[in-house]
Every structure is written in structure tokens, then in C-alpha cells.
Amino acid sequence: MKILLKLFFLLLSIILVWTSAWALSIISPKEGVEFYAGDQLTIVAKPDPGEEWEKVIFGVYPMSYNAITKEYTYTLTIPRDLSGVIDDMYVIAADKSGNVVKLWRKIIVKIPPDVVLESISIYPEYILLVKLMPDDPQEEKEKYEKRQISVDGRYSDNVERDITGSIRGTLYRSSDENVATVNPEGLVTAQSPGTARIIVQNGKHRTEVTVEVLPVKRWPDGKIRFY
């Protein structure tokens, strides 16, 4: 019984030390808050009373300490070509004892409402795939049966943005799903030999990708050939 009590208090002390070392928190921006591209964004991190952090940085940039508010801050301008869910923002802090904490924050960046899409471009404009046999290795299928389409949009503020994802309003459709299919994020997959078109559309803007699927042919050493 005494051993169990000792283990309990030891575990409790570890938890208290652990939680005290992680008391720094990001108070602004709040998780999931929306901003427009080009907005100024101030990251604010606040320690608990009595905490002393030797170094606090946002990404790789040192944060300024305000002795009056007892907060760490860093201000930046959100790049104009950035949009969507930004979930890789973080603050890192270290104290004199070597304790380190890393705090993550997610925001949503939207395109300003007065900025409109003027044109779209795609890469590649032609896709060549090979339809393998059902028992071929999965890694070969990923390499030869699939291809990702990338879509860029040119906007009225003269900024080019990646609009490949469905969250950007880009839609994909195959002219012949027996030959090739495409998922909502623009990943094309071979189904059977033949030719199909992938129609890419965002608002009133539309373009096409030609997809050719070949039957699998191999050299004597087993490597795939393209003709």
C-alpha cells in the first residue's frame, strides 16, 4: 500500500511539474479565426504569473516582450497569395531550465471580397497513364496509374494563387469514367485503356486535360514501356 501511495504522489508531482512548464498560451488569434490575405496579424502569447521564459519565438522570428501587459507579440502581414486553412503556425518557448513548449494555432485566410478570379491555368495539360494488372504491386500502381492535376488562378489583384483543392471552388469531371476517374481534389486514376478528358472548372472559368491510358507492356526485365 505504501509503495502505491509513493507511486501516486510521484506521478502527481510529475504531472504538476509538466503542466506548470506548459502554462504559456496563445491568446490571439483565437483558433479558427478568419482573416483576409493582406491583413496584418498579431500573434500574442501570454505566460502564467511568475513564469519566466528565456526565449519565445514565432516560427523562426523572436517575439517582443511587453513588460506592462506581460505578453509576447509578433506582427506580420499575411501574404496576398496565401489562402485556405493555415494550420502550421506555432510559437516555441524555452526557459532557463531547458523546458521547451511548442504551441500550435490554426487560422483561415480568405481572398478579399473585392478580388475576383480572372483566369485559370493547369498543369499538366496532357497526362499519360498505364493500366496495370490487378496483382501488380501497389507502389507501381501509385506511380503509373495516378497523376495529380495542379490548378492556378490569376486574380484581379494581379496575384496568382493555388486553387487546386475543392475548398477553392475548383470542380473536376471526367468525360469517360470507364477510362479515367478524377477525385474532388484533382487526382486522376486510370481505369482502362483509352482516351478521356478531365474538365476543370472554377466559376465561369473552364479548361480541359487530355488523359491517355495505355495497357501495361513490359520489357523482359519487367520494366514498363510506354508505346
FIPA-882638 format. One record per residue: residue in three letters; z, y, x of N, C-alpha, C, O in turn. Coordinates in steps of 0.02 Angstrom, whole numbers, plus 50000, padded with zeros to 5 digits. Atoms other than C-alpha are relative to their C-alpha. Example, Ala and Ser with C-alpha at 12.3 -4.5 7.8 and 13.67 -1.06 7.14 Angstrom:
% residues 2
ALA500004994150045503904977550615500005006050045500335005950097;SER499974994149958503574994750684500375005549961500455011049986;
//
This chain:
% residues 227
MET500004994050041500005000050000500005006350043499645011150029;LYS499964994249955500455012050142499335001250034499125006950044;ILE500654999449968498795008350225499505003349953499115007649973;LEU500464997150049497865012550065500145007449990499675011449984;LEU499834992950007498825028950047499765004150060499515009750052;LYS500244996549940498425033650227499245001049998498995006450014;LEU500724999450005496595029950198499805005349948499325008949958;PHE500144995250053496635040350038500075007150026499635011350015;PHE499894993249975497385055650123499525001850056499335007650064;LEU500504998749948496215053750271499335001949969499015006649992;LEU500634998550034494715053450154500035006849967499555010549968;LEU499924993550033495405068450059499945005750050499625010850036;SER500034994849949495615078450219499295001050025499075006650037;ILE500704999649979493825074250271499595003849949499185008049967;ILE500364996650054493175079950102500145007550001499695011649992;LEU499824993049999494145096350114499685003850058499445009350050;VAL500314996949942493515100050288499255000749989498955005950003;TRP500725000050013491735095350237499805005649952499335009349964;THR500184994950050491735106350082500125007050025499755011650008;SER499874993449975492515120950173499455002450047499295008350050;ALA500534998349953491135120250303499345001649964498885004349994;TRP500624999050038489825121050165500085005249944499735005049894;ALA499854995350054490525135550064499515005949997499485009349946;LEU500514994850002489145147950112499514998549944499324992749934;SER500465001250055487975150349965499485005649996499615011350016;ILE500524995050013486345159149923500125002949930500104999249881;ILE499864996950065486735171549784499385003549971499365005149912;SER500634997150025484985179149773499444998150049499534998450109;PRO500165000550072483685174649723500304993849969500484989050003;LYS499775005850036484265162649590499474994550002498874996050009;GLU500465005650000483485145449584499485000649945499655001649887;GLY500535000150050481785145349498499795006849973499405007149925;VAL500194993350024481625164349477499265001350016499004999050067;GLU500714998549991479835170849458499905006750034500245011650019;PHE500214993949967479045183849571499245000449998498904995549983;TYR500724999149993477305191149590499835000250074500215002850115;ALA500244999449931476305189349751499965007450018499705011449979;GLY499984993149979476535205449849500675003449987500805008850014;ASP499334997250012478315208449783500434999750063500324995550107;GLN499495000549948479745212149901500544995249976500754995449918;LEU499495005050016481025198149906500575000650050500465000550111;THR499414999749957482795199849974500424993849990500644992349934;ILE499585006050002483745184050016500715002250019500815005550069;VAL499304998249988485625186150005500434993750003500434989749956;ALA499535005649993486885173450070500705002750009500815007550046;LYS499314997449998488755175650047500484994450019500484989049988;PRO499495004949982490165166350135500625000749957500725005949926;ASP499354999550033491855162450057500465004550042500365005150102;PRO499534995849963493285174150105500314996150058500534990550051;GLY499705003249941493905170350280499524995950042499684994150098;GLU500495003749961492345161150334499685004450053499575010450041;GLU500324996349946491575166450498499414996050026499504990850058;TRP500605003349976489795161550534499735003850060499665010050058;GLU500234996849938489155164950709499265001849996499045006750026;LYS500724998950003487305163850665499764997949931499894992449908;VAL500295001450066486405164850497499275002250002499135008050017;ILE500714998449997484505164050487499654997749936499864992949903;PHE500445002050055483195163350351499364997350032498975001150060;GLY500565003149965481895150950413500115000550075500524996850103;VAL499904998749928481745157350592500215007250012500265009450070;TYR499854992949993482235175450557500755001449991501054999349942;PRO499294998450006484015181950590500135004349938499755008949924;MET499814996150058484875188850435500515005350021500925004250065;SER499544994549984485795205550440500654999149961500664997049904;TYR499345000550033487665205950402500235006949980500225011650020;ASN499724993850027488385219650292500764999349997501024995449957;ALA499275000749997490225222050334500355002449937500925000549923;ILE499704997450062490535231350170499954994849944500454993149912;THR500095005050053489795218550050500164993050023500234988449983;LYS499875006549969490145204250171499464994949980499604989249961;GLU500575004250017488405197250140499495000250056499455005050095;TYR500565000449954486945191650247499365001149960499284998149906;THR500614998550038485245198350194499394999750046499435000950106;TYR500654999549966483415197050243499485001749947499464998649895;THR500514997750048481975206150157499314998750027499175000050085;LEU500705001449981480155200950160499545001849942499765002749885;THR500514999050051478545204350067499654993449988499394990350035;ILE500325006450016477855189049977499255000750013498935005149985;PRO500724999549985476095185850047499585000049936499734996449889;ARG500434999350060474725190649923499604993649985499404992649928;ASP500385006150012473845173949947500444994149982500214988449979;LEU499535005350017475395164049900500094999649925500155004849891;SER499875000850072475635156849726500244992949987500124988350027;GLY499755006650019476455142249637500744999250014501105004150024;VAL499305001649987478125133549664500124999950075499794996250111;ILE499824999649929478875138049833500694996950008501194999949990;ASP499375003649996480215125249872500234998650072500664994450084;ASP499825001249930480325126250062500365006050031500355006850092;MET499604994549974481395142050078500704997550017500994993849978;TYR499335002349982483025139250170500365004950045500065008950081;VAL499554996149957484505147750254500394995050042500654990150016;ILE499605004249955485345139850406500565004350029500445009950052;ALA499434996549971487085144950464500394995450046500434989350034;ALA499605003949953488155139250611500625004150018500585010250026;ASP499394996549979489965143350656500174998250072499814994450104;LYS499825001049930490865143450823500204992850016500164990750074;SER499795007049990491475125550798499414995250001499494989250013;GLY500595004250001489695119150785499824997249932499354993449926;ASN500185002150068489705116350597499365003649979499285009649990;VAL500644997250021487965118950526499884998449927500004992849904;VAL500175001050070487425121250346499285002449989499085007550017;LYS500694998150017485645121850277499955000249924500064995249890;LEU500034998950072485395128950103499285001349979498925005350010;TRP500694999550024483765127350005499975004349937500455004649899;ARG500114996150061483065138849872499274999449979498824999550020;LYS500675000650028481555136949757499865006049956500275008049916;ILE500224994650044480595151349678499304998449976498974993850000;ILE500685000750027478985152949579499635006650011499875011949991;VAL500404994049985477645165049638499395000049955499004995249954;LYS500564999550046476385170949509499505005350025499685009950061;ILE500514995049985474755180449529500115006049955500225005149895;PRO499894994150043474955198449467499545000049939498974997949944;PRO500395000550062474355200149286499365004049999498915002549961;ASP500604996049998473065213349330499484997350048498955000350058;VAL500475003149953472225201849456499654994249966499984989949937;VAL500385005250036470825190749388499574996050048499374998550101;LEU500435004449960469825176149457499275002249991499035003049935;GLU500694997750002468055181449503499504994550017498944994549992;SER500455005549983467295165649579500404994350030500974995250052;ILE499685005849970467705148149640499524996750049498914997150041;SER500405003849953467105137749787500354993450013500964992950007;ILE499715006649992467345119349826499824997050068499324999050099;TYR500165003949940467415107749975500274992949989500844992049967;PRO500714999649982466565095949997499575000749937499824999849881;GLU500464999650056465035098549887499654993349987499344992349936;TYR500295006750006464465080549916500514995150027500794996150081;ILE499525005149979465565065049926499664993250002499344991249954;LEU500265006849992465045048049991500594995250004501024995750049;LEU499455004950001466205033449947499714993050002499124991949989;VAL500205007049999466145014649966500474996249953501084997049956;LYS499595004250044466735002549832500134993450036499674989550048;LEU499815006049963467684988649921500124994249953500084994949892;MET499845006050038468114971149865500735000349978501145003550011;PRO499314999650026469704968549761500534997850050501095000550050;ASP499495002549954470584959049900499985003550068500325001350114;ASP500004996249937470174971750038500685003650009501015005049959;PRO499364996749988471694979950121500065006849966499575010549960;GLN499894993750036472464994650028499865006150045499615011150021;GLU500134994349956472355005850182499255001550006499065007350014;GLU500724998850000470465003250185499775003249935499335007549936;LYS500184996950065470355007550000500175007449999499795011549973;GLU499814993049997471305023750031499505004150042499375009950028;LYS500464996649954470085028050171499305000649973498985005949981;TYR500715000250018468415023150094499865001149925499315003049907;GLU500124999450072468655023649905500245006649970500085008149913;LYS499714993950027469555040349886499825006250041499725005750101;ARG500134993749966469205058549928500295005749958500215005849897;GLN499704994350034470125074649885499525005949999499225007750049;ILE500394993850006469195089849819500485005950010501035006049983;SER499624993849991469835106849877499635005749965499015006249969;VAL500304994450037469545122449771500345006550020500955007050021;ASP499764993349985469715140549824499755004949948499205004249922;GLY500194994850048469685155549709500005006950032500475008750067;ARG500034993049977469135173149752500205004549942499915004249888;TYR499724995950054470135186049652499815007350007499545009450058;SER500214992950003469875204249604500375004350051500155009950064;ASP499654996249947471145209949737499734998250068500024999950120;ASN500355001949938469945202649868500414994950041500334994550102;VAL499615005249967471155188449908499744993249978499614992149919;GLU500215006950015470605170249919500624995649997501034995650043;ARG499415004150010471885157849851499804992849987499274991349960;ASP500115007150013472015139049846500174998649927500744999549906;ILE499895001550071471805133949664499834992749984499634991149929;THR500175007050009471555115349689500424996749946500154993049905;GLY499545003450046473085109949588499905002049927499675007549911;SER500064998750071473095108649399500455005749978500315009149928;ILE499554994550018474545121049396499655006750006499875011649977;ARG500384993849993473255134249448499485000849945499095005649945;GLY500474999550056472245130749291499334996750014498874997549974;THR500635003349984470875120549376499964993149966500444989249967;LEU500115006250037470155106149274499444996050034498974998950062;TYR500505004449970469155091049335499774994949949500164992549908;ARG500285004950046467995079449240499424996350034499024999450068;SER500555004049972466835065149292499464999149948499594998149889;SER500565001150045465105063649217499904992649984499584990949935;ASP500065007250010465215044649233500604996550030500624995350091;GLU499395003149975466915036549247499914992750020500354989750051;ASN500155006749975466105019649275499835000050074499904995050109;VAL500184999349929465525026149444500585002950040500775000250092;ALA499444996749965466955037849494500445003649950500215006649902;THR499514996450042468535044649415500315005550042500285005450104;VAL499654994649966469505060349458500655001449963500655001749902;ASN499364998750033471345063849426500095007549990499695011450015;PRO499914992850015472045080749366500085004350062500035010550058;GLU499914996049939472355086049547499394999850046499425002350102;GLY500624999849962470565083149607499894994250047499464994750091;LEU500105005949957470735066049690499474995449967499574993049911;VAL500565004150025469095056249668500094992850025500264991750082;THR499945007049983469115037149664499384996249978499164996749921;ALA500595004050016467615025549673500174994349953500704991249958;GLN499915005550048467415013049530499464994750007499604988750004;SER500565004649991465695005249554499415003850030499385009950025;PRO500574996649968464065008849648499605004249950499505002149892;GLY500394995650042463045023249578500125007350020500415008750072;THR499934992849987462995042249569500325003449939500145001949882;ALA499674996350054464095053849467500115007250023500055008850082;ARG499844993149984464535072249458500725001449978500944999349925;ILE499334997850019466295079349460499955007449982499795011650023;ILE500034993150024466355095149355500685003250012501195000749990;VAL499394996249983467635107749420499985006649963499495010449968;GLN500024994050041468125121849304500685003550001501215000349998;ASN499404995950006469385136149303499815006149960499445010449984;GLY500204994650044469245147949157499254999749986499004994449967;LYS500724999950013467425153249139499604997850061498984997450058;HIS500345001749938467015147949317499944992450007500424988749996;ARG500145007149998466215130949344499534998350057499075002150073;THR500455002649948465405120949484500044992449999500434989549962;GLU500035007450002465005102749524500004997150071499785000350119;VAL500025003949939465245089849661499614993649986499754990149937;THR500385006250007463985075749682500374994450037500564995150095;VAL499665005849971464795058749713499534994150000499254992249949;GLU500405006049994463825043849777500454994350023500814994950074;VAL499605005949983464665026749780499544994450022499094992449985;LEU500405005549973463925012949888500394993549995501004993549997;PRO499655006549996464294994249881500204998950073499885001450119;VAL499765001249932465254988150032499524995650039499304990450015;LYS500405004049953464204981950179500355000550067500595005850088;ARG499625000249938464964976550343499574997550058499114993550049;TRP500285002749939464424973850522500314993150012500814991449980;PRO499705006649984464754956450596500735000450021501114995650011;ASP499304999449979466384963150667500465002349943501055003449953;GLY499604998350059466964967750491500035007349984500285009249931;LYS499994992850013466744986650506499505001949947498964999049942;ILE500434997950056466004995750357499425004350026499515008350072;ARG500574995949982464255003150373499765003949939499885001949882;PHE500194995450053463505017350271499245000649993498955005450017;TYR500714999550018461715013550214499834994549952499264994049930;
//
